[in-house]
Amino acid sequence: MASICVFCSSSEAIDERYLSLAAEVGRRIGTGGHSLVSGGGCVSMMGAVAANARASGAHTTGVIPRRLMAYELADRDADELLVVETMRERKAVMEAHADAFLVLPGGIGTLEEFFEAWTSYSLGMHTRPVVVLDCDGFYAPLWAFVDNLLAAGFVRPDAWQRLWRASSVAEAFAVLER
């Protein structure tokens, strides 16, 4: 059983397929006997992951900055809702509760969380896997950019090789459950 920290969108203006993906991930967390660590919101993908994880038997921990409680509509159904003061504190608490990180489609907040987890993993600051679930090529432009960074010498090849990229929920969980 692992505590899986999911980074994903809390934006409500997204395509339904991403909400379906988040719901599938939540169900897989619960049916796999895992627990969820999330950003503590109850809307959009973040809410779909949490609600479906809980409905499938998972313990859910949400971590939300006080200032975002109303904006992100705090997940008051979470088994634990941890209220922090800053975004930096949010990431630290989420990381402290996580055995692994799973990145779904999202915006700048998701990218910021992803890059911090990946950077610290690539530097050996933690040993928990970072998996990006990219079912439909959402992250293809980012991967092309990272390839350019590699070619220019700005990203070490071992850092790129340590990042897990999955194209299906099953593939992502095969890595997370190792």
C-alpha positions, -999 to +999 in steps of 0.1 A: +000+000+000+014+034-010+005+069-003+002+085-038+005+122-042-014+134-073-007+167-090-034+178-114-057+206-125-082+224-103-095+244-133-131+239-141-127+250-177-113+217-190-123+189-214-145+161-199-119+135-209-095+149-182-122+146-155-127+110-166-090+103-164-089+118-129-119+097-118-102+065-132-070+074-113-090+079-081-107+046-085-074+028-091-059+044-060-088+030-039-091-004-055-053-008-053-054-003-015-035+030-017-041+063+000-043+097-018-025+129-010-039+159-030-040+196-031-071+197-010-096+210-035-129+194-044-133+208-079-122+197-114-096+169-117-085+173-081-120+168-068-126+139-092-095+120-080-103+125-044-141+117-046-134+085-066-105+074-044-127+078-013-156+060-030-132+031-038-120+028-002-089+050-001-079+073+027-076+108+014-054+136+027-059+171+013-034+199+018-046+234+011-034+269+018-058+288+040-061+315+013-073+290-013-099+273+009-128+293-007-112+297-042-105+260-047-135+249-027-118+229+000-124+191+000-142+190+033-150+153+027-113+144+029-104+121+057-077+146+067-078+182+055-045+199+064-047+237+062-013+254+057-003+291+052+017+290+019+021+272-014+056+262-003+043+247+029+016+229+009+042+212-013+064+203+017+035+187+036+023+169+005+058+155-001+061+145+035+030+124+032+038+108-001+054+075-011+052+084-048+041+112-071+017+110-101+013+139-124-018+143-145-026+171-170-027+205-154-016+241-156+011+262-141+005+250-105+007+213-116+038+220-136+054+238-106+047+209-083+059+184-109+092+202-116+100+204-079+093+167-073+113+157-104+142+181-097+146+169-061+143+132-072+169+137-100+192+153-074+188+124-050+169+144-024+143+117-023+139+082-038+101+082-045+091+077-081+077+106-102+054+093-129+037+115-155+005+101-169+003+113-205-026+093-221-032+115-251+000+135-258-009+164-235+027+167-224+043+161-259+053+198-263+069+197-229+089+165-238+101+182-270+112+212-250+130+189-225+147+172-255+160+206-266+173+212-230+190+179-231+206+186-265+218+220-252+233+204-220+209+221-196+193+188-184+215+158-174+206+126-193+203+107-160+176+132-148+156+125-180+160+088-177+148+088-140+115+104-150+087+078-156+064+086-185+033+065-188+006+064-215-021+046-195-034+043-160-023+007-160+012+016-170+015+044-144+004+020-116+027-007-128+055+018-119+039+031-087+033-004-073+069-016-078 
